[in-house]
């Protein structure tokens, strides 16, 4: 079993409109996951400087970031990045380009834990329903085109207000779509924007929203989490000829 989580940190700005990265770091420790997908990790304007420095993450938590930033001071790709526990090996990584009227992207990493390989995608979809559907399909198409299939988890802020329609219909054709519960806005959650989705060879054994007192003030989204079971044989990625991470 692995524990994963997804968290839109709103550039480390809390519900009091103050940028307090230390609160986000405290919530990451509370989550105690193996892999965490972050959205809105970088500031919106200018140099898009990350709101969470890699040094602060390493010092305060048991994670290290997979750096996808195209800019020198950025951590994410269109604000998306992944955090992994220090005993998880990053075997390969890439960015995914998504269509849209507004800049959107997703990040992907092939990971290995105790000789078990799995793939994680972190994403943040757009505000318009038509483009969310196109972006979801673009992610699925790019996964389908990869040479080596792996047990896969897709997680992030989908901005999808419907329960099982819209872009969720694209994902549900061949994947399990987890429903953690309402996660936005964090003080009084109404919308289930944040989702965890798994390929058919992965079981979602438990799923939920992390609604602690700290999480309710650290960002306008609450984190969501899932316990996943990887079915079938373990995959030793060292022997599979996967492209090594840089």
MOWODA-V581970 format. One record per backbone hydrogen bond with DSSP energy under -1.0 kcal/mol. CO is the residue of the C=O (numbers start at 1). NH is the residue of the N-H. E is the energy in kcal/mol with one decimal. If there is no record, write none. Layout:
co=<CO	CO>
nh=<NH	NH>
e=<E	E>
This chain:
co=<2	3	3	4	5	6	7	9	10	12	14	18	20	20	21	22	23	24	25	26	27	28	34	35	36	37	38	39	40	41	45	49	53	54	55	56	57	62	64	71	73	75	77	79	80	81	82	83	84	85	89	91	92	94	96	104	106	107	108	109	110	110	111	112	113	116	118	119	120	121	122	123	128	129	130	131	132	133	134	135	136	137	138	139	140	141	143	151	152	153	154	155	156	157	165	166	167	168	171	176	183	184	184	191	191	193	195	196	197	198	199	201	203	206	208	209	212	214	214	217	220	223	224	225	226	227	227	228	229	235	236	237>
nh=<228	34	35	226	37	224	39	12	13	20	17	14	23	24	25	26	27	28	29	30	31	32	85	5	83	7	81	9	11	51	48	43	57	58	59	60	61	86	84	74	50	68	80	41	77	38	66	36	64	88	112	245	110	108	106	98	96	122	94	120	91	92	118	89	116	113	111	153	109	155	107	157	132	133	134	135	136	137	138	139	140	141	142	143	144	145	146	119	199	121	197	123	195	125	168	169	171	172	175	198	222	190	191	183	184	158	156	178	154	176	202	231	229	227	225	211	216	217	218	15	186	210	6	208	4	205	206	2	203	237	239	240>
e=<-3.1	-3.4	-1.3	-2.3	-2.7	-2.4	-2.1	-1.5	-1.8	-2.2	-1.9	-2.5	-1.6	-1.0	-2.4	-1.8	-2.0	-2.4	-1.9	-2.1	-2.2	-1.2	-1.9	-1.8	-3.0	-2.7	-1.9	-2.1	-2.4	-2.9	-1.7	-2.7	-2.3	-2.5	-2.3	-2.5	-2.0	-1.3	-2.4	-1.6	-2.6	-2.1	-1.7	-2.2	-2.5	-2.7	-3.0	-2.5	-2.3	-1.9	-1.9	-1.2	-2.7	-2.6	-2.3	-1.4	-3.4	-2.3	-2.3	-2.5	-2.6	-1.4	-2.1	-2.5	-1.5	-2.6	-3.2	-2.4	-2.2	-2.7	-2.6	-1.1	-2.2	-2.0	-1.7	-2.8	-2.7	-2.2	-2.1	-2.1	-2.2	-2.8	-2.2	-2.1	-2.4	-1.5	-1.1	-3.2	-2.6	-2.6	-3.2	-1.7	-2.3	-1.9	-1.7	-1.2	-1.7	-2.5	-1.0	-2.7	-2.5	-3.0	-3.1	-2.7	-1.6	-2.6	-1.8	-2.6	-3.2	-3.2	-2.1	-2.4	-2.5	-2.6	-2.6	-1.0	-1.7	-1.1	-1.8	-1.7	-2.0	-2.8	-2.5	-2.2	-2.5	-2.3	-1.2	-2.2	-2.7	-1.0	-1.2	-1.0>
